[in-house]
Amino acid sequence: MLSFPEKSILLVEDSTLTRFSSRRALEEKGYLVDEAATGQEALAKAREKGEPYDLVILDIHLPRMDGLVVLENLKSLPEYRYVPVMVVTVESNVSVVKRAIELGAVEYLCKPYSVEELVRRVEKLIGPGARGEVAPAELLHKVLRNEINRASRGGQKLSLVLARYEGPGKGKITEYARQARRRLREIDTVIELSKSTLALVLPLTGKEGAQVVVTKLAGVFPGTWGYGIAVYPDNGRDGEELYAYAEASLKERWEKKSSGGPGRQQAPDT
């Protein structure tokens, strides 16, 4: 079974009732939640925290300092450049949402919202909380099944990337997963399959796009990595076929490297 690491969230909300219900729902799912009732308090907590929060949930309408101003200031901090921010608003004003996205928000949620919807959005952005336990293969199968159904209905591509660390000193896969999530889109999913392997599910992505992702991660991840790519529907019609193809591609690429051919931090041919 995979035990997910604790993930921290900064909840910025001036409504005491909303803050309480949201925090309780998130903590029940295993997240660590800090609260801030104002923009000034939120920025102070962000600066004072040793490690950046994994997610910031930010109400747009705050007293004294508007949420958009808070977002702009937050994204000016180097350590929060890749931290996802979900903005919350009582209106679906297109211009407000557009401005929030321009400033770095990756998701928005309109009030009133259910705590179930809040948790669903949070899990999509940063994965399950620490109390959620599920076999990694089962989780990957579920994500692939849902995304394949979606891709099939829309006639779209979907890519699965297996990234495996092949060097000494394994065991930092959680940190590598965190780095990957910060650099990928909010619609992408990163799953820790083992102490040395990540699975990346990339909707709306073909072979070329998957190779771009591999190149991006290869420039960030230290050490020696192998990558396997499988594309739906070209390389498989279901999750099992995609996984088998990606695993075979990764193995073939690594064998080429071991025999003296090119292979280090490169995407396999698919």
Backbone as a ProteinNet text record, in pm:
[ID]
protein_1_A
[PRIMARY]
MLSFPEKSILLVEDSTLTRFSSRRALEEKGYLVDEAATGQEALAKAREKGEPYDLVILDIHLPRMDGLVVLENLKSLPEYRYVPVMVVTVESNVSVVKRAIELGAVEYLCKPYSVEELVRRVEKLIGPGARGEVAPAELLHKVLRNEINRASRGGQKLSLVLARYEGPGKGKITEYARQARRRLREIDTVIELSKSTLALVLPLTGKEGAQVVVTKLAGVFPGTWGYGIAVYPDNGRDGEELYAYAEASLKERWEKKSSGGPGRQQAPDT
[TERTIARY]
84.2	0	86.8	33.6	104.3	47.6	132.8	91.8	137.2	42.9	78.9	137.3	237.4	299.2	205.5	231.2	151	174.7	66.8	74.1	9.6	74.6	29.7	-45.7	-149.9	-234.9	-250.6	-241	-272.8	-410.7	-505.4	-643.6	-666.2	-688.1	-704.1	-850.5	-922.2	-1067.6	-1109.7	-1188.1	-1227.4	-1352.6	-1428.3	-1548.5	-1509.5	-1539.7	-1504.9	-1573.8	-1701.2	-1776.8	-1720.3	-1694.4	-1639.8	-1501	-1423.8	-1287.9	-1294.1	-1385.1	-1396.1	-1438.2	-1543.7	-1593.6	-1492.5	-1424.5	-1325	-1205.5	-1159.9	-1044.8	-1077.1	-1194	-1230.9	-1236.6	-1294.9	-1306.2	-1168.8	-1078.9	-944.7	-861.7	-873.7	-798.6	-847.3	-976.2	-1028.6	-970.1	-924.6	-861.5	-709.7	-657.9	-515.7	-426.6	-483.1	-401.7	-370.5	-254.8	-220.5	-266	-349.4	-410.5	-376.5	-321.9	-303.2	-405.9	-453.8	-556.5	-501.4	-563.1	-536	-666.9	-699.8	-826	-807.9	-683.8	-655.8	-538.5	-525.5	-414.1	-280.1	-274.1	-148.9	-104.7	-200.8	-169.3	-122.5	-185.1	-148.4	-4.7	31.2	166.8	270	234.9	326.8	351.8	246.6	262.2	341.6	319.3	392.2	541.6	574.9	716.5	783.7	708	766.5	784.3	707.7	712.7	845	908.5	1037.1	1028.1	936.8	909.3	779.6	771.7	647.6	529.8	410.7	290.6	277.6	210	185.9	74.4	-13.9	-127.5	-173.7	-217.2	-279.6	-421.6	-520.7	-659.8	-691.5	-720.9	-724.5	-858.2	-927.9	-1051.9	-1017.2	-1089.1	-1062.6	-1106	-1219.7	-1275	-1231.9	-1126.8	-1071.9	-1072.7	-1080.5	-1077.3	-938.8	-937.6	-816.3	-725.8	-685.2	-600.8	-674.5	-703	-776.5	-698.8	-773.1	-710.2	-617.9	-650	-564.3	-429.8	-433.4	-309.1	-226.3	-294.4	-226.1	-160.7	-234.3	-182.8	-59.2	-66.1	48.5	171.8	151.1	262.3	315.7	225.5	265.5	352.3	312.2	385	517.4	537.4	665.8	771.6	727.3	821.3	875.5	1007.1	1064.5	1017.3	1002.4	963.3	817.3	739.2	598.1	568.8	673.5	654.3	576.3	606.4	542	439.3	410.6	309.5	170.6	84.2	-48.7	-134.4	-209.8	-302.7	-441.9	-538	-678	-751.9	-808.7	-881.1	-1028.3	-1088.5	-1229.8	-1301.6	-1416.6	-1489.2	-1639.1	-1714.6	-1860.3	-1922.1	-1841.3	-1891.9	-1802.8	-1864.3	-1785.9	-1755.4	-1712.2	-1677.8	-1559.3	-1578.8	-1475.3	-1348.8	-1363	-1245.2	-1165.4	-1236	-1167.6	-1092	-1158.9	-1095.4	-977.1	-994.8	-886.5	-765.7	-790.2	-680.3	-609.9	-685.9	-626.5	-535.9	-579.8	-498.8	-372.8	-386.7	-270.2	-166.9	-214.4	-124.7	-66.5	-115.2	-55.3	-148	-277.9	-372	-390.1	-411.2	-428.3	-569.4	-650.1	-784.8	-869.9	-1002.1	-1090.9	-1216.3	-1274.6	-1392.5	-1492.6	-1616.6	-1719	-1797.4	-1822.3	-1908.1	-2054.2	-2144.5	-2114.5	-2070.2	-1982.3	-1934.7	-1949.8	-1957.1	-1965.3	-1824	-1811.2	-1679.3	-1631.3	-1725.3	-1687.3	-1620.9	-1675.5	-1617	-1480.3	-1468.6	-1340.1	-1234.3	-1266.5	-1170.5	-1133.4	-1232.1	-1204.7	-1105.6	-1124.4	-1033.5	-893.1	-886.5	-756.9	-682.9	-752.7	-690	-641	-712	-670.1	-541.4	-527.6	-410.2	-285.8	-299.6	-180.4	-185.6	-288.4	-296.4	-365.7	-387.5	-459.5	-382.8	-454.8	-392.4	-323.8	-259.2	-176.4	-256.4	-385.2	-464.2	-520.3	-513.4	-563.3	-463.9	-502.8	-414.6	-475.5	-398.4	-445.3	-324.2	-340.3	-230.7	-198.9	-71.8	-37	-87.4	-76.8	-123.7	-273.8	-345.9	-491.6	-526.3	-453.5	-475.9	-447.7	-335.8	-301.2	-408.2	-454.6	-557.5	-684.2	-722.8	-843.7	-828.1	-714.9	-691.4	-690.1	-620.3	-614.1	-751.9	-829.9	-963.8	-1048.5	-1044.7	-1123.8	-1075.6	-944.1	-889.3	-905.1	-896	-916.9	-1061.9	-1155.3	-1295.9	-1318.5	-1255.7	-1269.5	-1206	-1086.5	-1017	-1093.1	-1152.5	-1227.9	-1349.5	-1419.9	-1538.8	-1503.9	-1388.9	-1351	-1258.5	-1223.9	-1132.4	-994.7	-946.7	-822.1	-712.3	-589.5	-475.2	-459.2	-389.7	-357.2	-223.4	-133.8	-2	21.3	90.7	139.3	291.4	353.7	500.7	542.2	631.2	693.8	834	863.5	995.2	1059.3	1174.5	1237.7	1379.9	1405.9	1540.1	1627.3	1739.5	1824.2	1955.9	1974.7	2101.3	2097.7	2207.2	2213	2136.6	2112.9	2047.6	1901.2	1830.2	1687.6	1611.7	1488.3	1406.5	1355.5	1394.7	1348.1	1235.4	1164.3	1063.8	951.7	920.8	815.7	853.6	979.2	1025.7	1024.2	1062.5	1059.5	915.5	823.2	681.7	632.4	675	636.4	688.1	813	870.9	796.8	762.2	690.9	554.7	481	347.9	355.4	460.5	473.9	501.3	554.9	594.7	497.9	403.3	306.3	175.9	83.5	-45.5	-135.1	-239.3	-329.8	-409.6	-422.7	-499.2	-414.8	-283.7	-195.6	-195.7	-166.8	-163.8	-27.5	30.1	158.2	134.6	175.2	154.3	288.1	312.3	434.2	410.8	461.9	438.8	526.2	648.2	740.5	843.3	943.8	1048.5	1139.5	1122.1	1208.5	1132.6	999	924.4	805.7	791.7	676	597.1	464.1	377.7	312.6	321.9	263.3	152.8	31.4	-81.7	-108.9	-97.2	-101.9	-218.1	-333.2	-446.4	-415.8	-486	-473.9	-329.1	-254.7	-112.1	-72.8	-10.3	40.9	187.7	252.8	392.5	483.8	463.3	549.9	538.2	414.7	395	454.6	442.6	500.6	652.5	712.1	857.7	903.1	819	848.7	850	752.7	747.2	870.9	911.4	1030.7	1153.8	1167.9	1282.1	1281.9	1162.9	1150.6	1193.8	1146.4	1179.6	1325.6	1379.2	1519.3	1612.4	1567.7	1648	1637.7	1542.1	1518.2	1563	1531.6	1563.5	1713.4	1775.2	1917.6	1937.2	2057.8	2088	2047.3	2046.7	2020.1	1878.8	1801.2	1662.6	1638.2	1544.1	1494.5	1348	1303.4	1166.3	1101.8	977.6	898.1	768.9	734	614.4	518.8	391.3	286.2	174	119.8	17.4	-112	-221.9	-354.6	-407.6	-465.2	-489.8	-381.1	-272.7	-172	-104.3	-74	4.2	-75.9	-206.1	-288.9	-428.3	-526.5	-665.9	-719.1	-640.8	-683.9	-561	-584.6	-476.5	-369.7	-409.9	-312.6	-219.8	-277.5	-196.3	-101.2	-149.3	-63.2	52.6	21.5	127.4	229.9	183.4	275.1	365.6	309.6	389.1	493.2	451	544.4	655.9	620.7	719.9	819.1	768.2	855.4	947.4	893.9	974.4	1085.6	1050.9	1150.3	1260.8	1221.2	1318.4	1408.2	1348.3	1426.8	1527.4	1481.8	1570.4	1686.9	1657.5	1762.5	1860.7	1812.6	1902.6	1996.4	1946.7	2032.1	2140.4	2102.1	2200.1	2306.3	2261.1	2353.7	2452.4	2409.6	2496.9	2585.2	2575.8	2662.9	2594.2	2464.4	2391.2	2341.4	2287	2235	2112	2094	1975	1956.4	2057.1	2045.7	1955.5	1850.2	1756.1	1699.5	1667.3	1609.5	1473.5	1385.4	1256	1272.2	1205.8	1215.5	1137.5	1176	1101	973.4	864.1	737	680
-120.7	0	124.4	230.8	357.6	450.2	498.4	593.1	730.8	819.8	949.3	1040.3	1121.7	1211.6	1325.9	1387.5	1501.8	1618.3	1686.1	1800.5	1919.7	2034	2152.6	2248	2308.8	2401.7	2530.1	2643.4	2771.5	2813.1	2821.5	2856.9	3002.9	3087.3	3231.6	3266.6	3292.8	3313	3399.1	3505	3594.3	3547.1	3456.1	3404	3294.1	3316.4	3218.9	3084.8	3088.6	2965.7	2887	2955.5	2888.3	2832.5	2910.8	2867.5	2741.4	2739.2	2624.2	2498.4	2508.1	2389.8	2339.4	2432.1	2392.3	2325.9	2384.8	2327.6	2188.3	2172.2	2043.1	1935.3	1969.8	1872.9	1832.9	1928.3	1899.5	1821	1856.4	1783.9	1640.5	1617.5	1481.7	1394.7	1458.1	1386.1	1375.7	1426	1409.8	1525.3	1639.7	1755.4	1837	1902.8	1998.2	2136.5	2202.7	2328.6	2441.3	2550.1	2675	2775.1	2860.7	2958.8	3100.1	3183.5	3327.2	3397.2	3501	3572.2	3696.5	3740.5	3859.1	3831.4	3918.5	3905	3926.6	4023.3	4051.1	3930.7	3868.9	3750.8	3635.8	3620	3512.2	3528.4	3649.7	3674.4	3655.8	3696.4	3679.4	3531.3	3450.5	3306.9	3240.2	3284	3226.7	3255.9	3377.4	3415.8	3346.7	3326.2	3270.3	3118.7	3052.4	2905.6	2860.2	2764.2	2714.4	2657.2	2561.7	2502.8	2562.8	2592.5	2651	2555.7	2611.5	2530.1	2454.5	2341.1	2264.9	2326.9	2401.5	2464.2	2584.6	2688.5	2804.5	2816.5	2819.6	2842.6	2986	3069.5	3214.3	3275	3333	3405.5	3537.4	3570.1	3694.6	3816.5	3805.4	3920.5	3916	3989	3995.2	4139.3	4158.2	4294.6	4357.7	4485.2	4567.2	4535.1	4412.6	4376.2	4276.6	4316.3	4232.1	4104.1	3996.3	3868.5	3869.5	3947.5	3955.8	4019.8	4116.1	4178.8	4078.4	4000.8	3896.4	3796.5	3755.9	3660.1	3714.7	3838.6	3899.6	3904	3940.2	3944.4	3804.7	3709.2	3571.6	3515.9	3539	3486	3559.2	3672.1	3741.5	3676.6	3588.7	3515.9	3396.8	3384.2	3276.2	3137.4	3112.3	2979.2	2945.4	3045.5	3020.8	3030.8	3036.9	3048.4	2929.8	2809.3	2689.2	2628.7	2696.1	2646.9	2678	2577.4	2603.8	2688.9	2779.5	2864.3	2845.7	2813.7	2805.2	2924.3	3007.2	3124.2	3089.3	3155.3	3134.6	3267.2	3267.8	3392.1	3367.3	3470.6	3458.7	3481.9	3513.9	3540.9	3473.9	3436	3376.9	3484.5	3600.5	3713.1	3675.7	3676.3	3631.2	3715	3844.9	3932.2	3907.3	3881.7	3855.3	3723.3	3620.1	3488.9	3496.4	3566.8	3581.6	3650.5	3753.8	3825.2	3735.8	3655.8	3564	3463	3411.7	3315.4	3382.4	3505.5	3580.1	3599	3611.6	3632.3	3502	3389	3261.8	3160.2	3191.4	3092.7	2979.2	2857.8	2743.2	2685	2734	2680.4	2785.1	2782.2	2871.3	2795.3	2838.4	2773.7	2881.8	2865.8	2967.2	2933.1	3033.1	3018.2	3029.7	2959.3	2861.3	2728.3	2658.4	2530	2426.3	2302.2	2194.3	2155.1	2101.7	2058.1	1940.6	1862.4	1751.6	1804.4	1912.1	1970.5	2031.3	2094.6	2151.1	2042.5	1933.1	1823.3	1764.4	1750.8	1694.5	1781.5	1912.3	2003.6	1997.5	1992.8	1987.4	1859.2	1746.3	1618.5	1619.8	1686.5	1695.8	1775.6	1878.3	1965.4	1907.1	1849.7	1805	1660.1	1586.9	1447.3	1428.8	1301.9	1273.3	1319.1	1333.7	1368.1	1248.6	1269.3	1165.4	1044.9	1062	949.8	861.3	910.9	828.6	719.1	593.7	483.5	400	378.1	300.3	240.4	121.7	61.5	150.7	183.4	273.6	225.4	94.2	40.5	60	45.3	64.4	209.7	300.8	442.2	477.3	427	453.4	397.7	276.3	214.4	299.8	351.5	433.6	562.2	629.2	754.4	730	624.4	593.4	561	485	449.6	575.5	666.5	789.1	875.7	891	977.6	916.3	783.8	717.7	734.2	719.8	742	883.6	978.7	1118.4	1142	1085	1102.2	1034.9	918.8	846.1	925.3	985.1	1063	1185.4	1243.9	1365	1341.9	1215	1186.8	1247.8	1247	1312	1210.4	1258.8	1177.7	1181.7	1084.6	1076.5	1005.3	1058.2	996.7	950.2	837.1	785.8	785.3	848.1	850.5	781.6	684.8	623.2	681	739.2	797.4	718.3	657	569.5	615.9	635.9	674.9	550.5	551.8	432.9	445.5	555.2	575.7	531.5	549.9	515.7	618.2	583.3	677.9	699.5	591.4	603.4	636.2	681.9	709.7	851.8	937.8	1075.9	1094.9	989	995.3	1093	1109.4	1203.7	1346	1382.2	1515.9	1533.4	1429.3	1438	1451.3	1382.9	1394.1	1536.5	1594.5	1732.5	1828.9	1810.6	1896	1880.4	1756.7	1732	1800.7	1789.8	1851.3	2002.9	2062.7	2208.1	2253.9	2164.6	2203.4	2157.4	2071.8	2024.1	2101.4	2072.1	2140	2087	2163.7	2119	1996.1	1971.3	1855.4	1728.1	1740.3	1623.7	1558.1	1428.6	1353.6	1288.4	1302.1	1240.6	1139.2	1015.1	907.2	844.4	827.1	760.5	610.1	542.6	399.5	317.3	363.3	292.4	391.8	343.1	430.5	482.9	433.4	477.4	517.1	504.5	524.2	617.6	710.4	797.9	763.1	775.8	764.3	899.4	949.8	1078.1	1052.6	1091.7	1078.1	1216.9	1228.9	1358.8	1363.8	1416.7	1428.6	1526.8	1509.7	1600.3	1612.1	1501.5	1505.2	1385.6	1414.1	1309.5	1284.6	1212.2	1173.8	1295.6	1392.3	1510.3	1586.4	1604.3	1674.6	1599.7	1466.4	1385.6	1397.1	1401.4	1415.7	1552.9	1655.2	1788	1781.3	1709.8	1692.4	1619.9	1513.4	1438.1	1527.6	1607.7	1698.6	1798.4	1848.5	1944	1880.6	1759.8	1693.1	1650.2	1609	1568.2	1683.5	1804	1920.6	1960.8	1899.4	1933.6	1822.6	1698	1585.4	1556.7	1544.1	1508.8	1359.5	1321.1	1179.4	1122.6	991.4	920.4	863.5	899.2	856.8	787.6	696.8	637	672.9	686.9	727.8	635.1	600.7	523.5	595.7	604.8	677.9	585	594.2	524.6	624	618.6	714.6	642.3	690	639.2	718.8	653.9	509.6	437.5	507.7	449.9	326.3	330.1	223	136.5	156.9	77	134.1	45.5	88.8	95.5	44.8	53.6	75.6	89	120.3	13.5	-112.1	-221.4	-220.2	-200.9	-198.6	-79.2	35.8	154.6	134.8	80.8	59.1	-40.8	-149.3	-250.7	-192.2	-108.4	-47.9	48.2	132.7	227.7	155.1	47.9	-29.6	-95.4	-150.4	-213.5	-111	6.9	113	158.6	172.2	212.5	107.4	-18.5	-126.9	-134.3	-120.3	-125.9	-11.3	105.6	222.7	203.2	150.9	133.1	25.1	-78.8	-183.3	-128.7	-39.5	24.6	106.2	177.4	258.1	169	59.2	-30.8	-96.2	-114.3	-177	-76.8	49.1	150.3	248.2	223.9	316.1	433.8	538	656	619.7	682.5	651.6	737.2	802.2	875.5	997.3	998.5	1110.2	1142.9	1039.1	1058.8	990.3	1042	978	861.5	749.4	636.7	661.4	595.9	603.5	524.6	580	509.3	491.4
0	0	0	-61	-65.2	39.6	130	232.5	186.8	157.5	103.5	211.3	175	272	308.8	421.8	462.6	367.8	333.7	243.1	311.3	300.3	373.2	282	337.6	263.5	344.6	277	339.2	290.7	383	352.6	389.9	288.9	310.4	287.2	395.8	390.3	507.5	482	591.5	662.8	602.3	667.3	766.6	893.2	996.6	972.8	935.2	912.6	793.9	682.8	565	594.3	667.4	702.3	788.6	884	973.7	898.1	817.2	745.9	643.8	576.2	475.9	542.7	651.7	720.9	774.6	834	890.6	781.8	666.3	557	505.3	494.7	442.7	544.2	670.9	773.6	786.8	765.3	769.9	658.8	552.3	441.6	458	571	599.3	560.3	521.9	488.7	614.6	613.2	718.7	672.5	751.2	708.6	804.9	749.7	822.8	772.4	860.3	823.6	822.6	738.4	739.5	705.4	781.8	761.4	674.8	655.7	575	481.4	382.7	290.2	356.7	445.8	516.5	598.9	667.3	747.9	659.6	542.8	450.7	401.4	361.2	311.1	421.6	542.5	655.1	682.1	679.8	704.2	592.3	469.3	356.2	367.7	408.1	420.5	539	646.2	768.2	762	676.2	670.2	609.4	673.7	624.5	485	466.8	335.4	282.8	153.8	101.6	115.1	125.3	126.6	-5.9	-1.6	-124.7	-207.7	-141.4	-209.5	-129.7	-201.2	-137.6	-192.3	-101	-138.5	-98.5	-196.2	-173.3	-213.3	-115.9	-143.6	-211.9	-318.2	-390.4	-309.9	-242.9	-170.5	-24.3	6.9	142.1	191.8	324.1	378	362.7	334.4	327.5	207.1	190.7	77.2	-11.2	-134.1	-227.5	-257.9	-283.7	-310.7	-431.4	-533.9	-651.3	-617	-526.7	-480.9	-401.6	-317.6	-241.3	-336.7	-440.2	-537.9	-608.9	-648.6	-717.1	-626.8	-500.9	-405.4	-375.2	-364.9	-336.4	-448.8	-572.8	-687.1	-710.9	-644.1	-654.7	-566	-473.4	-388	-466.1	-482.8	-565	-525.5	-394.7	-350.3	-381	-421.8	-453.6	-602.9	-680.9	-826.3	-882	-832	-884.5	-789	-679.7	-586.7	-644.1	-659.5	-715.2	-622.4	-682.7	-608	-668.1	-582.1	-623.5	-565.4	-651.8	-603.4	-585.1	-485.9	-454.8	-469.2	-537.2	-560.5	-552.7	-515.6	-509	-645.7	-741.8	-875.7	-979.6	-1089.7	-1198.3	-1301.8	-1251.4	-1339	-1426.1	-1557.1	-1649.9	-1637.2	-1623.9	-1616.8	-1489.2	-1377.8	-1251.1	-1258.2	-1309.2	-1322.4	-1418.1	-1528.8	-1626.6	-1564.4	-1485.8	-1420.3	-1319.4	-1246.2	-1148.1	-1218	-1332.1	-1407.7	-1460.6	-1507	-1555.4	-1444.9	-1321.5	-1207.7	-1153.5	-1204.7	-1163.5	-1101.2	-1085.9	-1032.3	-1133.6	-1083.8	-1172.7	-1165	-1072.3	-1054.1	-984.6	-1009.2	-934.5	-895.6	-785	-728.1	-690.6	-735.8	-708.2	-582.3	-501.2	-383.8	-425.4	-355.4	-250.2	-312.2	-242.5	-291.1	-179.1	-217.7	-119.2	-77	42.8	87.8	2.8	-51.6	-138.9	-265.8	-320.8	-440.3	-409.6	-293.4	-252.3	-242.6	-176	-159.8	-295.2	-382.9	-516	-592.5	-586.2	-656.6	-595.9	-463.6	-395.6	-432.6	-430	-465.1	-608.2	-697.4	-836.8	-849.8	-766.8	-775.9	-709.6	-590.6	-516.6	-470.7	-513.4	-474.3	-340.9	-300	-175	-51.8	58	184.8	246.6	359.9	421.8	467.6	496.1	547.4	436.7	313.6	205	171.9	181.8	150.2	38.7	-66.1	-178.9	-247.5	-303.8	-378	-497.3	-521.3	-630.6	-765.3	-792.6	-920.6	-935.2	-823.6	-826.1	-856.1	-794.2	-818.8	-964.7	-1017.7	-1157.4	-1250.6	-1221.6	-1305.1	-1306.5	-1189.7	-1180.3	-1260.2	-1245	-1317.7	-1468.1	-1510.8	-1654.2	-1709.9	-1634.9	-1681.4	-1703.7	-1607.4	-1620.1	-1735.4	-1747	-1851.1	-1990.9	-2000.5	-2130.1	-2174.4	-2082.5	-2116.1	-2166.9	-2101.3	-2141.4	-2277.8	-2298.6	-2426.1	-2539.2	-2510.9	-2612.6	-2658.2	-2562.5	-2597.5	-2681.9	-2654.8	-2726.5	-2844	-2870.8	-2980.7	-2957.9	-2833.6	-2795.9	-2764.3	-2761.8	-2720.8	-2569.4	-2517.7	-2375.4	-2363	-2282.4	-2266.5	-2124.5	-2113.9	-1986.4	-1992.5	-1894.7	-1886.6	-1757.5	-1767.4	-1650.7	-1637.7	-1521.6	-1494.8	-1381.6	-1409.4	-1309.9	-1280.4	-1151.1	-1106.6	-1098.4	-1169.9	-1179.6	-1103.7	-1030.8	-962.6	-817.5	-744.6	-601.7	-518.8	-394.3	-303.7	-335.1	-367.9	-396.9	-268.3	-284.2	-166.8	-159	-254	-254.3	-355.2	-385.6	-491.4	-458.5	-328.6	-290	-326.5	-306.4	-343.3	-494.2	-568.6	-715.1	-764.8	-699.1	-736.2	-711.9	-601	-568.4	-675.7	-716.4	-819.4	-951.5	-985.1	-1110.1	-1108.8	-998.1	-990	-1007.8	-955.3	-964.7	-1107.1	-1190	-1324.8	-1432.9	-1395.6	-1492.5	-1480.1	-1569.8	-1568.9	-1457.4	-1425.2	-1320.4	-1362.4	-1492.9	-1538.6	-1539.2	-1520.5	-1518.8	-1381	-1377.3	-1252.6	-1234.5	-1114.2	-1080.7	-969.7	-992	-895.2	-859.2	-729.9	-682.7	-684.3	-785.6	-799.9	-706.4	-681.8	-593.6	-543.4	-472.8	-421	-531.1	-653.8	-762.8	-888.4	-888.5	-1012.4	-994.3	-1089.3	-1098.7	-1223.9	-1214.8	-1331.8	-1355	-1477.6	-1514.1	-1615.8	-1582.6	-1673.7	-1731.6	-1864.3	-1930.3	-2029.7	-1988.5	-2081.6	-2195.4	-2306.6	-2421.5	-2469.4	-2460.2	-2490.2	-2577	-2691.4	-2777.4	-2751	-2843.2	-2825.7	-2814	-2902.1	-2900.9	-2769.7	-2721.4	-2595.4	-2478	-2479.1	-2371.8	-2371	-2487.6	-2495.3	-2444.4	-2464.5	-2408.9	-2256.7	-2199.4	-2054.1	-2003.9	-2073.2	-2034.4	-2036.2	-2139.6	-2149.2	-2034.7	-2000.2	-1890.1	-1757.8	-1731.5	-1605.8	-1602.1	-1716.6	-1721.5	-1686.2	-1711.4	-1677.4	-1531.9	-1461	-1320.2	-1226.2	-1260.6	-1174	-1174.3	-1057.6	-1051.6	-1073.3	-1108.8	-1122.5	-1257.2	-1264.6	-1388.8	-1388.6	-1491.2	-1501.8	-1635.9	-1635.6	-1758.6	-1775	-1900	-1925.9	-2028.9	-2005.4	-2100.2	-2130.2	-2258.2	-2300.2	-2373.5	-2341.7	-2415.4	-2443.2	-2564.5	-2606.5	-2642.2	-2584.8	-2621.3	-2739.5	-2841.2	-2855.3	-2935.4	-2972	-3061.4	-3002.6	-2872.2	-2810.2	-2715.3	-2706.8	-2617.9	-2609.4	-2588.2	-2582.1	-2440	-2343.3	-2203.7	-2115.1	-1984	-1892.3	-1886.5	-1889.2	-1882.4	-2003.3	-2121.8	-2243.2	-2244.6	-2200.4	-2196.7	-2100.3	-1982.1	-1882.9	-1936	-1995.9	-2048.2	-2156.1	-2241.8	-2348.9	-2291.7	-2195.4	-2135.3	-2060.6	-1989.3	-1915.7	-2012	-2121.7	-2220.4	-2286.3	-2314.5	-2374.9	-2281	-2153.3	-2053.8	-2043.5	-2036.8	-2025.2	-2147.7	-2265.4	-2388.7	-2394.5	-2355.8	-2358.6	-2261	-2142.8	-2043.2	-2086.1	-2151.6	-2201.5	-2307.7	-2391.2	-2491.3	-2424.1	-2318.4	-2245.6	-2181.3	-2118.5	-2049.2	-2144.7	-2271.3	-2370.1	-2442.7	-2400.7	-2459.2	-2550.9	-2578.1	-2663.7	-2585.6	-2652.7	-2582.8	-2502.6	-2387.1	-2309.2	-2187.6	-2138.6	-2013.2	-2030	-1946.2	-1940.6	-2078.2	-2154.2	-2284.9	-2291	-2376.1	-2395.2	-2491.4	-2465.4	-2555.3	-2683	-2787.1	-2911	-2895	-2942.8	-2933.7	-3072.3
[MASK]
++++++++++++++++++++++++++++++++++++++++++++++++++++++++++++++++++++++++++++++++++++++++++++++++++++++++++++++++++++++++++++++++++++++++++++++++++++++++++++++++++++++++++++++++++++++++++++++++++++++++++++++++++++++++++++++++++++++++++++++++++++++++++++++++++++++++++++++

